[in-house]
Amino acid sequence: MATGTVKVHEQLETADFTEKLLLPEPPFDLVVSNFYCFKSFLTSGTFVKHLSPNLEIMLVFNFGEPVRFSFGSEPFTDLKVEKYALIAPLKKMLNYEVLPGTDLIAVNFRLNGFHRLFDIHLKFPDDFKHTSSGWIGKDTKVEELITS
């Protein structure tokens, strides 16, 4: 496999969606543990998926319909990922609502990978705020990184 490409670790396809877990090749694997790609078809129904708690920083890019999310047993509210979100750490189960046309990629960083790649220190919850686009770091470097 050529340098710079990723390996398909796992792929699942159903009538409603397709998802892939992609593993980066060295040396990128020192900062990123995996890429999670998810796409629901326009003909699929609405359903809920879950992500177990973990301490890694996750950078989510949304290319489809806004994705509502909640934590633990809380009901869905107006929290949603419209374009991007930086989420960490997950101290409770993350629930996300999948609508027809959901299309997202999540970059899961290793414990210090985000800092090593972007040289930005983040502390949760002090360094995070909720915006109309999702949860992002308050540091202007993070906002510039995502919006530029």
Backbone as a chain_set.jsonl record, in Angstrom:
{"seq": "MATGTVKVHEQLETADFTEKLLLPEPPFDLVVSNFYCFKSFLTSGTFVKHLSPNLEIMLVFNFGEPVRFSFGSEPFTDLKVEKYALIAPLKKMLNYEVLPGTDLIAVNFRLNGFHRLFDIHLKFPDDFKHTSSGWIGKDTKVEELITS", "coords": {"N": [[0.85, -1.173, 0.0], [0.563, 2.239, -0.779], [2.461, 4.985, 0.58], [0.868, 7.32, 2.763], [-1.713, 6.566, 2.265], [-4.733, 5.064, 3.57], [-5.716, 2.24, 5.544], [-8.501, 0.098, 5.209], [-10.127, -0.831, 7.93], [-12.489, -1.85, 8.972], [-15.67, -2.422, 7.61], [-19.049, -1.735, 7.227], [-22.088, -2.332, 5.777], [-25.462, -1.58, 5.312], [-28.976, -1.59, 4.515], [-29.687, 0.933, 5.212], [-27.456, 2.55, 5.829], [-23.897, 3.234, 5.441], [-20.775, 2.539, 6.922], [-17.374, 3.152, 7.821], [-14.294, 2.264, 9.284], [-11.273, 3.66, 9.324], [-7.807, 3.169, 9.357], [-4.945, 5.081, 10.008], [-1.756, 5.294, 8.317], [1.728, 4.928, 9.309], [3.703, 7.92, 9.581], [1.501, 9.078, 10.692], [-0.197, 7.661, 12.307], [0.726, 7.984, 14.861], [-0.455, 10.19, 15.963], [-3.157, 10.149, 15.284], [-5.764, 7.934, 15.953], [-7.819, 6.701, 14.498], [-10.051, 7.069, 11.659], [-13.43, 7.688, 11.375], [-15.97, 7.055, 9.215], [-19.177, 7.873, 8.127], [-22.242, 7.41, 6.494], [-25.574, 7.968, 5.806], [-28.259, 6.8, 3.813], [-30.47, 8.547, 1.561], [-32.883, 7.31, 1.538], [-33.141, 6.097, 3.945], [-34.416, 5.625, 7.316], [-34.93, 7.565, 10.358], [-32.692, 7.146, 13.032], [-30.953, 6.229, 16.089], [-27.564, 6.308, 17.088], [-24.73, 5.245, 19.083], [-21.852, 6.239, 20.996], [-19.28, 5.049, 22.923], [-17.953, 6.175, 26.115], [-14.786, 7.908, 26.179], [-11.387, 9.13, 26.393], [-10.228, 10.493, 24.357], [-9.673, 13.189, 22.008], [-12.017, 14.23, 19.642], [-12.522, 15.215, 16.383], [-15.06, 16.304, 14.448], [-16.435, 16.36, 11.258], [-19.144, 17.494, 9.458], [-21.007, 16.774, 6.645], [-23.553, 16.651, 5.797], [-26.983, 16.582, 6.727], [-27.784, 18.482, 9.712], [-26.656, 17.083, 12.791], [-28.147, 15.964, 15.621], [-27.219, 15.66, 19.062], [-26.755, 14.025, 22.244], [-25.923, 13.394, 25.712], [-25.27, 10.527, 27.745], [-28.174, 9.506, 29.441], [-29.714, 11.622, 28.747], [-32.295, 13.472, 27.053], [-32.6, 14.336, 23.524], [-31.764, 17.66, 22.596], [-31.392, 21.024, 21.55], [-28.735, 20.801, 20.872], [-26.411, 20.341, 18.366], [-24.421, 19.132, 15.623], [-23.539, 21.064, 13.101], [-21.67, 21.846, 11.071], [-19.041, 21.307, 11.997], [-17.394, 19.884, 14.862], [-15.606, 19.847, 17.9], [-14.958, 17.542, 20.161], [-14.467, 16.468, 23.456], [-13.408, 15.417, 26.725], [-15.201, 12.32, 26.343], [-17.219, 11.76, 28.811], [-19.552, 10.579, 29.315], [-21.86, 8.372, 27.622], [-22.134, 9.098, 24.19], [-24.813, 10.041, 22.299], [-26.133, 10.041, 19.081], [-28.236, 11.396, 16.582], [-29.291, 9.999, 13.651], [-30.176, 11.095, 10.562], [-31.929, 10.839, 7.378], [-29.574, 11.197, 4.808], [-27.403, 11.912, 6.389], [-23.977, 12.597, 6.703], [-20.839, 12.156, 7.651], [-17.493, 12.613, 8.98], [-15.317, 11.506, 11.419], [-12.449, 12.355, 13.157], [-10.403, 10.67, 15.19], [-8.3, 11.383, 17.716], [-5.207, 10.37, 19.226], [-4.321, 10.207, 22.74], [-2.594, 12.505, 23.264], [-2.451, 13.45, 20.746], [-3.849, 15.501, 19.299], [-2.758, 17.869, 20.335], [-0.049, 17.438, 19.661], [-0.146, 17.465, 16.874], [-1.324, 19.962, 16.181], [-0.275, 21.78, 17.978], [-1.755, 22.939, 20.071], [-3.014, 23.471, 23.237], [-5.586, 22.038, 25.118], [-8.106, 22.192, 27.596], [-10.709, 20.569, 29.158], [-13.727, 21.426, 30.856], [-13.088, 24.071, 30.466], [-11.766, 25.167, 28.207], [-13.567, 24.915, 26.169], [-16.457, 25.785, 24.247], [-19.904, 26.228, 23.36], [-21.072, 26.661, 20.123], [-22.963, 27.859, 17.29], [-22.212, 26.028, 15.439], [-21.337, 23.845, 16.811], [-19.522, 22.148, 19.461], [-16.568, 23.679, 20.264], [-13.053, 24.474, 20.648], [-12.146, 27.205, 22.78], [-9.886, 28.619, 22.247], [-8.514, 30.8, 19.914], [-6.865, 29.821, 17.915], [-7.835, 27.25, 17.421], [-10.398, 27.762, 16.398], [-9.696, 29.205, 14.084], [-8.261, 27.211, 12.762], [-10.279, 25.388, 12.123], [-12.189, 26.911, 10.708], [-10.856, 28.167, 8.631]], "CA": [[0.0, 0.0, 0.0], [1.389, 3.434, -0.92], [2.539, 5.873, 1.736], [-0.154, 8.36, 2.755], [-3.052, 6.005, 2.125], [-5.22, 4.465, 4.803], [-6.226, 0.881, 5.426], [-9.874, -0.101, 5.653], [-10.096, -1.79, 9.03], [-13.79, -2.48, 9.132], [-16.695, -1.781, 6.808], [-20.367, -2.289, 7.453], [-23.098, -1.745, 4.915], [-26.825, -2.066, 5.482], [-29.886, -0.912, 3.601], [-29.889, 2.302, 5.672], [-26.243, 3.347, 5.945], [-22.594, 2.593, 5.312], [-19.783, 3.13, 7.807], [-16.036, 2.591, 7.677], [-13.277, 2.643, 10.246], [-10.031, 3.699, 8.568], [-6.615, 3.307, 10.186], [-3.883, 5.81, 9.307], [-0.441, 4.657, 8.243], [2.797, 5.693, 9.958], [3.792, 8.257, 10.997], [0.262, 9.737, 11.114], [-0.832, 6.852, 13.349], [1.209, 8.411, 16.167], [-1.333, 11.252, 16.471], [-4.56, 9.822, 15.0], [-6.014, 6.5, 16.142], [-8.63, 6.226, 13.37], [-11.052, 7.926, 11.026], [-14.724, 7.007, 11.292], [-16.765, 7.649, 8.145], [-20.552, 7.398, 8.227], [-23.175, 8.028, 5.544], [-26.887, 7.321, 5.699], [-28.853, 7.021, 2.5], [-31.657, 9.402, 1.575], [-34.06, 6.458, 1.714], [-33.139, 5.488, 5.287], [-35.217, 6.27, 8.345], [-34.187, 8.214, 11.435], [-32.364, 6.231, 14.117], [-29.957, 6.737, 17.029], [-26.356, 5.516, 17.288], [-24.086, 5.58, 20.347], [-20.4, 6.143, 21.088], [-18.892, 4.834, 24.32], [-17.051, 7.176, 26.684], [-13.342, 7.762, 26.001], [-10.67, 10.354, 26.735], [-9.613, 11.068, 23.167], [-10.314, 14.318, 21.338], [-12.623, 13.832, 18.381], [-12.855, 16.324, 15.5], [-16.119, 15.795, 13.58], [-16.835, 17.184, 10.121], [-20.463, 17.076, 8.993], [-21.243, 17.181, 5.262], [-24.958, 16.402, 5.478], [-27.963, 17.206, 7.607], [-27.301, 18.666, 11.085], [-26.764, 15.876, 13.609], [-28.4, 16.259, 17.035], [-26.559, 14.723, 19.964], [-26.983, 14.159, 23.68], [-24.996, 12.605, 26.514], [-25.879, 9.64, 28.735], [-29.604, 9.227, 29.27], [-30.405, 12.877, 28.487], [-33.006, 13.509, 25.767], [-32.049, 15.248, 22.531], [-32.195, 19.054, 22.717], [-30.952, 21.757, 20.357], [-27.311, 20.568, 20.602], [-26.219, 19.642, 17.092], [-23.243, 19.389, 14.81], [-23.983, 21.534, 11.79], [-20.546, 21.746, 10.134], [-17.913, 20.68, 12.657], [-17.396, 19.903, 16.327], [-14.449, 19.304, 18.589], [-15.587, 16.962, 21.344], [-13.554, 15.733, 24.331], [-13.46, 13.956, 26.658], [-16.556, 11.778, 26.494], [-17.354, 11.174, 30.142], [-20.798, 9.816, 29.25], [-22.186, 7.87, 26.29], [-22.573, 10.099, 23.223], [-25.903, 9.564, 21.449], [-26.345, 10.956, 17.962], [-29.42, 11.095, 15.778], [-28.974, 9.861, 12.239], [-31.288, 11.428, 9.667], [-31.608, 10.539, 5.98], [-28.602, 12.135, 4.253], [-26.296, 12.202, 7.299], [-22.697, 12.304, 6.071], [-19.838, 12.743, 8.536], [-16.196, 11.987, 9.215], [-14.762, 11.822, 12.732], [-11.029, 12.083, 13.319], [-10.168, 10.341, 16.596], [-6.892, 11.61, 18.036], [-4.634, 9.686, 20.378], [-4.454, 11.054, 23.934], [-1.935, 13.8, 23.089], [-2.293, 13.633, 19.305], [-4.336, 16.804, 18.832], [-1.73, 18.846, 20.702], [1.178, 17.179, 18.9], [-0.344, 17.826, 15.472], [-1.669, 21.377, 15.992], [0.395, 22.587, 19.002], [-2.782, 23.653, 20.82], [-3.357, 22.815, 24.504], [-6.999, 22.18, 25.448], [-8.561, 21.646, 28.872], [-12.169, 20.506, 29.152], [-14.564, 22.185, 29.928], [-12.704, 25.486, 30.429], [-11.342, 25.608, 26.882], [-14.589, 24.6, 25.175], [-17.704, 26.542, 24.279], [-20.866, 25.779, 22.366], [-21.4, 27.654, 19.104], [-24.015, 27.372, 16.394], [-21.664, 24.92, 14.659], [-21.005, 22.716, 17.667], [-18.589, 22.386, 20.563], [-15.225, 23.911, 19.754], [-12.142, 25.078, 21.6], [-12.228, 28.659, 22.881], [-8.654, 29.178, 21.714], [-8.755, 31.277, 18.552], [-6.148, 28.957, 16.987], [-8.717, 26.14, 17.059], [-11.442, 28.292, 15.524], [-9.046, 29.5, 12.798], [-7.919, 25.936, 12.162], [-11.487, 24.74, 11.604], [-12.965, 27.754, 9.805], [-10.097, 28.723, 7.499]], "C": [[0.896, 1.236, 0.0], [1.373, 4.269, 0.349], [1.484, 6.959, 1.615], [-1.555, 7.826, 2.548], [-3.462, 5.377, 3.446], [-5.74, 3.069, 4.527], [-7.667, 0.843, 5.886], [-9.84, -1.21, 6.688], [-11.409, -2.561, 9.12], [-14.78, -1.728, 8.26], [-17.999, -2.513, 7.034], [-21.337, -1.58, 6.528], [-24.435, -2.4, 5.21], [-27.69, -1.353, 4.456], [-30.038, 0.56, 3.966], [-28.628, 3.16, 5.665], [-25.013, 2.519, 5.607], [-21.644, 3.3, 6.271], [-18.459, 2.403, 7.64], [-15.165, 3.108, 8.812], [-11.945, 2.527, 9.516], [-8.87, 3.946, 9.52], [-5.533, 4.045, 9.413], [-2.58, 5.017, 9.304], [0.592, 5.523, 8.953], [3.272, 6.819, 9.044], [2.517, 8.896, 11.538], [-0.441, 8.967, 12.23], [-0.332, 7.19, 14.749], [0.321, 9.49, 16.783], [-2.817, 10.961, 16.272], [-4.754, 8.323, 15.16], [-6.84, 5.931, 14.996], [-9.495, 7.348, 12.818], [-12.331, 7.106, 10.957], [-15.556, 7.753, 10.27], [-18.155, 7.031, 8.168], [-21.41, 8.15, 7.223], [-24.473, 7.241, 5.557], [-27.487, 7.697, 4.347], [-30.118, 7.865, 2.616], [-32.935, 8.607, 1.796], [-34.141, 5.847, 3.11], [-34.066, 6.253, 6.219], [-34.316, 6.995, 9.336], [-33.928, 7.194, 12.527], [-31.241, 6.838, 14.95], [-28.792, 5.765, 17.105], [-25.667, 6.037, 18.547], [-22.574, 5.423, 20.233], [-20.034, 6.063, 22.563], [-17.949, 5.921, 24.808], [-15.591, 6.85, 26.397], [-12.688, 9.108, 26.258], [-10.052, 11.049, 25.527], [-10.39, 12.274, 22.659], [-10.804, 13.833, 19.98], [-13.002, 15.099, 17.607], [-13.821, 15.78, 14.452], [-16.416, 16.817, 12.494], [-18.15, 16.63, 9.593], [-20.709, 17.648, 7.6], [-22.701, 17.017, 4.857], [-25.869, 17.199, 6.385], [-27.363, 17.426, 8.994], [-27.603, 17.428, 11.925], [-26.981, 16.301, 15.069], [-27.682, 15.225, 17.889], [-26.934, 15.025, 21.403], [-25.983, 13.257, 24.394], [-25.751, 11.759, 27.527], [-27.335, 9.358, 28.429], [-30.408, 10.499, 29.006], [-31.134, 12.809, 27.146], [-32.293, 14.457, 24.793], [-32.622, 16.64, 22.768], [-31.787, 19.762, 21.439], [-29.459, 21.632, 20.094], [-27.17, 19.797, 19.301], [-24.909, 20.032, 16.448], [-23.749, 19.795, 13.44], [-22.883, 21.383, 10.746], [-19.358, 21.005, 10.745], [-18.12, 20.739, 14.161], [-16.094, 19.307, 16.817], [-14.968, 18.834, 19.937], [-14.552, 16.182, 22.144], [-13.734, 16.181, 25.771], [-14.903, 13.505, 26.788], [-16.635, 11.087, 27.838], [-18.634, 10.354, 30.255], [-20.973, 9.33, 27.811], [-22.637, 9.037, 25.415], [-23.63, 9.446, 22.347], [-26.038, 10.545, 20.295], [-27.452, 10.442, 17.061], [-29.037, 11.104, 14.297], [-30.239, 10.099, 11.422], [-30.946, 10.954, 8.255], [-30.649, 11.61, 5.435], [-27.492, 12.543, 5.212], [-24.993, 11.747, 6.646], [-21.612, 12.962, 6.917], [-18.558, 11.927, 8.58], [-15.725, 12.448, 10.589], [-13.295, 11.42, 12.745], [-10.801, 11.867, 14.81], [-8.673, 10.422, 16.865], [-6.461, 10.726, 19.196], [-4.626, 10.679, 21.543], [-3.785, 12.42, 23.809], [-1.787, 14.163, 21.609], [-2.731, 14.983, 18.782], [-3.286, 17.877, 19.117], [-0.468, 18.667, 19.853], [1.043, 17.631, 17.45], [-0.524, 19.327, 15.288], [-0.996, 22.321, 16.982], [-0.599, 23.493, 19.728], [-3.103, 22.836, 22.067], [-4.83, 23.075, 24.802], [-7.281, 21.544, 26.793], [-10.076, 21.696, 28.875], [-12.663, 20.676, 30.576], [-14.124, 23.635, 29.744], [-12.384, 25.987, 29.03], [-12.367, 25.319, 25.793], [-15.793, 25.503, 25.346], [-18.623, 25.976, 23.215], [-21.143, 26.922, 21.418], [-22.506, 27.084, 18.242], [-23.529, 26.203, 15.544], [-21.284, 23.722, 15.5], [-20.082, 23.121, 18.783], [-17.204, 22.556, 19.979], [-14.362, 24.498, 20.852], [-12.29, 26.588, 21.593], [-10.993, 29.336, 22.306], [-8.888, 29.586, 20.265], [-7.994, 30.451, 17.525], [-7.033, 27.808, 16.504], [-9.778, 26.627, 16.09], [-10.866, 28.601, 14.138], [-8.721, 28.217, 12.05], [-9.135, 25.334, 11.465], [-12.178, 25.584, 10.553], [-12.186, 28.271, 8.619], [-9.884, 27.684, 6.418]], "O": [[1.895, 1.267, 0.718], [0.397, 4.263, 1.1], [1.223, 7.466, 0.524], [-2.513, 8.592, 2.65], [-2.632, 5.182, 4.335], [-6.154, 2.756, 3.411], [-8.017, 1.5, 6.866], [-9.565, -2.369, 6.376], [-11.42, -3.776, 9.319], [-14.722, -0.5, 8.187], [-18.051, -3.743, 7.034], [-21.392, -0.35, 6.507], [-24.528, -3.621, 5.341], [-27.185, -0.598, 3.625], [-30.469, 1.36, 3.135], [-28.718, 4.378, 5.511], [-25.066, 1.293, 5.501], [-21.701, 4.521, 6.417], [-18.419, 1.205, 7.357], [-15.296, 4.255, 9.24], [-11.534, 1.432, 9.134], [-8.938, 4.821, 10.383], [-5.23, 3.678, 8.278], [-2.34, 4.182, 10.176], [0.363, 6.712, 9.176], [3.237, 6.661, 7.823], [2.452, 9.224, 12.722], [-1.194, 9.551, 13.01], [-0.91, 6.727, 15.732], [0.342, 9.686, 17.998], [-3.651, 11.477, 17.016], [-4.011, 7.529, 14.582], [-6.598, 4.805, 14.56], [-9.645, 8.411, 13.42], [-12.31, 5.953, 10.526], [-15.821, 8.945, 10.428], [-18.297, 5.81, 8.222], [-21.322, 9.373, 7.11], [-24.489, 6.027, 5.352], [-27.242, 8.782, 3.821], [-30.759, 7.885, 3.667], [-33.955, 9.166, 2.196], [-35.108, 5.153, 3.425], [-34.449, 7.389, 5.939], [-33.096, 7.032, 9.174], [-34.833, 6.455, 12.915], [-30.647, 7.843, 14.56], [-28.988, 4.552, 17.177], [-25.973, 7.13, 19.023], [-22.078, 4.589, 19.476], [-20.435, 6.915, 23.356], [-17.227, 6.524, 24.014], [-15.197, 5.684, 26.372], [-13.378, 10.125, 26.333], [-9.416, 12.093, 25.674], [-11.602, 12.374, 22.849], [-10.098, 13.122, 19.266], [-13.721, 15.954, 18.125], [-13.462, 14.906, 13.663], [-16.623, 17.997, 12.778], [-18.258, 15.437, 9.311], [-20.63, 18.86, 7.397], [-23.047, 17.223, 3.694], [-25.572, 18.333, 6.76], [-26.517, 16.641, 9.422], [-28.659, 16.809, 11.791], [-26.108, 16.921, 15.676], [-27.548, 14.065, 17.499], [-27.37, 16.128, 21.734], [-25.287, 12.461, 23.765], [-26.745, 12.203, 28.1], [-27.69, 9.014, 27.302], [-31.638, 10.471, 29.036], [-30.657, 12.168, 26.21], [-31.478, 15.282, 25.207], [-33.799, 16.794, 23.096], [-31.829, 19.17, 20.36], [-28.946, 22.286, 19.186], [-27.746, 18.72, 19.15], [-24.364, 21.108, 16.692], [-24.316, 18.984, 12.706], [-23.124, 20.856, 9.66], [-18.74, 20.17, 10.085], [-18.912, 21.533, 14.667], [-15.552, 18.379, 16.217], [-15.374, 19.65, 20.765], [-13.841, 15.34, 21.596], [-14.203, 17.299, 25.985], [-15.74, 14.251, 27.297], [-16.172, 9.956, 27.991], [-18.787, 9.541, 31.167], [-20.31, 9.82, 26.897], [-23.431, 9.871, 25.85], [-23.376, 8.415, 21.724], [-26.057, 11.757, 20.512], [-27.588, 9.244, 16.814], [-28.526, 12.095, 13.776], [-31.238, 9.396, 11.574], [-29.778, 10.692, 7.966], [-30.903, 12.804, 5.594], [-26.707, 13.434, 4.888], [-24.916, 10.645, 6.102], [-21.475, 14.185, 6.907], [-18.536, 10.736, 8.268], [-15.733, 13.643, 10.886], [-12.942, 10.295, 12.391], [-10.988, 12.788, 15.605], [-7.883, 9.647, 16.325], [-7.275, 10.377, 20.052], [-4.896, 11.864, 21.348], [-4.378, 13.416, 24.222], [-1.06, 15.098, 21.273], [-2.07, 15.558, 17.918], [-2.966, 18.69, 18.251], [0.109, 19.647, 19.384], [2.004, 18.124, 16.861], [0.042, 19.914, 14.366], [-1.125, 23.538, 16.85], [-0.32, 24.667, 19.97], [-3.425, 21.652, 21.972], [-5.275, 24.221, 24.743], [-6.755, 20.474, 27.1], [-10.666, 22.747, 28.624], [-12.05, 20.098, 31.474], [-14.721, 24.36, 28.948], [-12.704, 27.13, 28.702], [-12.063, 25.464, 24.609], [-16.109, 25.934, 26.455], [-18.17, 25.321, 22.276], [-21.421, 28.038, 21.856], [-22.937, 25.949, 18.446], [-24.342, 25.465, 14.988], [-20.939, 22.674, 14.953], [-19.878, 24.31, 19.027], [-16.714, 21.674, 19.274], [-14.873, 24.966, 21.87], [-12.528, 27.191, 20.547], [-11.049, 30.504, 21.919], [-9.406, 28.797, 19.475], [-8.418, 30.375, 16.372], [-6.993, 27.434, 15.332], [-10.035, 25.984, 15.073], [-11.494, 28.287, 13.126], [-8.889, 28.148, 10.832], [-9.03, 24.829, 10.348], [-12.711, 25.035, 9.589], [-12.79, 28.773, 7.671], [-9.267, 27.976, 5.394]]}, "num_chains": 1, "name": "protein.A"}
